[in-house]
Amino acid sequence: MNTTSTMNTKSLNFYEPYEIDGQKYITMAKKDDLGAYEPGLTQEAFTARDKSDYADITQKLEKYGVCVIPNFIDPSKCDEILEEIDPHFYRYSSWQGSPFPKETTVVTRSVLHSPIILKDVVSNGLFCDMASHFLDEQNYFMTGNVIRKCSSGIQLNSGIVYKVGAGAANQGYHREDHIHHTIHQACERFQYGKETLFGVGVAFTDMNKLNGATRVIVGSHLWGPHDSCGNFDKRLEFHVEAAKGDAVLFLGSLYHAASANQTLKDRIAGYFFMSQGYLKQEENLHFGTDLEFFKDMSLNNLQLLGLRTGEPYCGHIDYKSPGHLANPELFENENETENGYYGETIKVTYNDK
């Protein structure tokens, strides 16, 4: 049965790939109206003057998609966090640029390794309040002859600490919310109800342009689904300068990336994202269930029960499918850490119009 024409997609119908020598390509039109640069724009424009001024922070996030928070946590807490998580840094030998440079090591599920991360970062009042502001949702649902009002709050989606080593190259720009297959349409001003992720990046060491600071494209949260990161006003690109303990709040729709580390020291920062509480299975089939229960299941059944990652890497445990814990032999031919977690890589070319 040919289902290509009826495939569920939010974006595959935008372009028709073509193939040259076994490599697929998509041609896109370069755009020259991606964002409006404000003369004299500096990082100060999207830096909070007072971290208790929620109105100011909200306004900056709506306008720029990002807001820097000085003194988010005490620098001494950063030292304690690094001590807690230091034994848990790892990398896979297959990481040679995708998803991370070979010089980068990570601590996944960091909240399970550091009580301070849970208490002072993930449970931080400012982070939770801002995440709730942008992600909390309430809706009416018809049930019989009455209407039910239901609310959905926030939940931690991920909390990963990255140690960017000397010589690490630039990471490519991306939107964090692509893990949930979120496709945004271009808009002139921020619209509520479109976001699925809200993040905070915390500098556990000083972060600057030379040592691999996160770089952002301010205003890119308003871009359409495939507006080119290769053709925008470079004055909208900022390497976020942050002292140890500073943080940057940003929307899941903001284009961002880690930068090259041109120094001899590691740059360490943690990135934590909240998502909407309903982005999970209705029934929790895993908590309280003995791992042995899943051991003899087929790969198909493990997937049906939610124990296989959804591309690109939604639902992973240490960047592997959860089913690895039950039966790693089933995944020997999957090569998840070697395939870059993506089903297919298509190169982009640009025309002049």
N, C-alpha and C positions, 0 to 999 in steps of 0.2 A: 504493500500500500504506500503510495507516494503522498507524504504529508507535508512536503516542503511549502506548498502554497498556503497551507492552513496552519503553519507553525506559529505557536505563541511567541511573539517577539515585540519588543518596544523599539527596536532600532535596526534590525537586519535589513529591513526593507528600504532603508535610506540610501544604500549604496549597492552596486553590483561588482563584486570582486572579479579580478581577472588574474590570469596566471602567466608568469614568465619563468621558464627554466625551473619549474617546480615550486616557485615562490609566489604566493598570492599577494596582490596589491589592491589598494583602494585609492582612487583619485578624489581629492577634496579640493574645494575652492578656497583660496586664501581669503581671509576676511580682514578688513582694515578698520573695523569699528568695534573691536573688542575692548570695551572699557574706556572711560574718559579720564585722562590724567589730570590731576589738579596741580597747577603750578606750585612748586615748593613743597610737594608732598614728601613727608618724611615718616619714619616709624612713630614719631611722637603723635601723629594724627590718629593712629589706632592703638595708642597706649593709654591704659586707664590712669586717670589722675588720682582716683580714690577707689580702692577695690570694694568699698561699701556702697558706691554710687551705681546701683544696678541699672538705673535709667541710662546713664552715660555708656556703660558697657554694652547694654542691649543695642543702643543706637549705633555704636561702632560695629558690632557684629552684623547688624542689618545692612549697613552701608558697605563695609569692607570685607565682611566674612571672617574677620579675625580681630582679636583684641589681646594685646600684651598686658600681662598682670605682673607688675613688679612685686617682689617679696611675697609670692604666693605661699611659700612655706619657708621656715627658718633654714638657712644654709646648713646648720648643724644637723638637721633632720636628713638632709641629702647624704651626709657622711654616714649616718646610721643606716639609711636605706641601702647604700652601696655595700656596706659591711654585711647586711642581711642577705643580699641577692648575689654577692660575688661568686659563691660556689656553683651557681646555677646558669652561668653564661655558657652558650654552646653555639655551634654552627654546623651545617652539613657541608661536606666537601663539594657537593654539586652546586652550591651557591657561588656562582661565578659572574654575578651581575644581576641575576634574576632569581629571587626577588631582591637580593641584597648583594653588595660587593663582597668579595672574598675576605676583605679586611674587617667585615662587620660580624659581631657576635650578638646574640640576643638572650634575653630571659623572658620566656613566654609564661603566661599564667602567674605573673609576678605578684599578684595580690595573694596568692597562696604561699608565697615564700617570704613575704615581708608584711608583718602586722602594721608597720608604720605606713606603708603604701595604702593599706585599707583604711586606716584611721585618718591620715592627714592629707591624702590625695583623693582617693576614690570617694570617701565620705565627706570631703571638704564642702562646707556649706555653699560657697560661691559656685563651685563646679556643679554641684547637684541642683542648685536653684536655677542656674543658667540653662543647664541641660533640660530641666523640667519645663522651663519657659518655652524652649524651642521644640520640645518633643512630646510633652504631655498631650494627650488627645481625649476628647469626650465626644460621644456620638449617641444618637437615638436609634433604637432598633425596634421594629414592629414585632410584637409577640402576641398572637391572638388578637384581642381587641384592646390591648394596652400598648403603650410605648415604654420601653426600658431604656434608661440612660446608663451608659457604661463608660467607665474611665480607664485609661491605660497610662501607667506611669513609666518611669525609666528603669533600665537595668544595665549593668556593666556588660558591654559587648566584647571588649578586649582591653588588655593592659600589658603592653610589651615594652621592655626596656632595651634600648639599642646602644651598643658600644661601637662607635664608628672609629676604626683604627686608622693609623697613619697610612696615607696613600689611597684610601677609599675614594672611588670616583663618584661623580654626581649620580643621584637616583633620578629616574624620569618622573616628570610631573604626573600626578594622578589625583583622582577624587577618592577619598576613603570609602564613600558609600557605594562604590561599585560592587562590593561584596554582596550586597542585597539586590543587585541588578537594578539599582535606582537610576532612572533616566530623567534628566532635568531639561525642561524647555527654557529657552532664553526669556528673560524678563527684564524690565527696566528698573524695577525696585523689588526688594525682598518680599516674598509671599509666604505667609505661614501655612503649614500643613504639607509642605513638600520635603522637609528634612527627615532623614531616618537615622542620622548619627550626629552626635555632638562630642567634640573632643577637647582634651587639654594635654598640652605637651609641657613637661616639667624639666627644666635644666638641672640635672644632678651635678654637672660641672659647668663652668662658664661656656657659653655657646656664642660663636662669632663666625664671620664670613670665612676666616682662614681655617677653622677647625671643623667645618662641616655643619654649620647651623642650618636649621630648617629654613628653606626658602619658600615664599608664598607669592601668589599673584593676587594682589588685593583686588576685590571686585569680581573675581572669576566665579564666585558662587552664583552669579547672575547669568553666566554663559549657558549656551545651549548644549546638547548632548555630545557633540563632536567638534565644538569650536576649537580651532587649532591652538595648541600650546606653542607651536613653532612660529606663530605669526601674531604677536601682540606687542603692545607698547612696553618695551623693556623697563621703562620707568615705573611700571606697576609691579615689578619684581623686587622683592626685598629678602635679604638674608636677615632673619630675625636675630638681633643681638640681645642676649639674655645672660644675666649674671646667675650664678648658682642660686637656686631657690626661686627664680623668676619662672613664669609660665606664660603660655600662649593658648588662649581659648580660640577654637575655630569650628566652623560648620563642616559637616561631612561633605558638602558640595564644593568646598574650596579646593582649588588646585594647589598642591603643595608637594614638597620632595625634600629628601635629605641632600646635603651638598657634599662636595669633595673635601676631604680632610687633608690640608696641605701642611699640617704641623707634624711633630713627632710624638704628640700626646693623644690619648683617646678622648673623644667627645662622647659623653654619656647623657642620655635623656630618656625619659619615659613618656609614652603616649597612651592615653587612656580614653576610651570612647564609650559613651552611653548610647543605647539604642532604645527604641520603643518596646515596651513590655510585651506586646503581642507578637513580636518577631521570634516565635518559637513554636514548638509542637504543643497541641492542646493537652495531650497527656504526657507526663514525664515518665518515660519507660525505663530510665537508666538509674536514677538515684534510688538506692536501696535494693537494687537488683544485683545479685552476685555475678561477677564477671564470667564465671564458669557457664552461666546460662547462655551466653552468646557464643561460646567457644566453637561449637560445632555447626554454627549457622553458615549458610551460603553467603557469598558476597552480595547477591541480590537481596537476600533477607536482611542483612546488616544495613544495606542502604535504605530499605523500606522502613527500618526502625530508627533511622536517623544517625547511623553510626558510620557514615561515609561523608566526606566533605563535599559540599556543593561548590562547583567552580565559581570564583577562583580558589578560595580557601575558607569558605564559611563553615564553621563548626569543627575546626581542626583542634587537635591536641598536639602541641609542639610541632605545628606545621605538618602533621600527618593525620590521616583519617582515624577517628576514635576506634574503629574496628581493629586497628593494629594491636591494641591492648588485648583483644580477645583472641585473634588469630592472625599473627603477622604474616604467615605463609600465604594467606589469601591475597596479600597485597604485593607479593614479590614482583609481579609483572606490571604493577601500576606505576612504579617509578615517580611517585608524586613529587618527591624533593628534587628529581632530576628534570622533570618536564616543565618546571616553572609554575605549576598550578593552573595553567591556562590551557584551554582546549586547543586553541589554534592561534598562531601569531601572524597577523597580516600587516604588511608594511604600507605606509602611507606616502603617496606622492601628492604634489600640489600643482594646480594649474594657476593661471594668472587672474582668473575671474572669480 
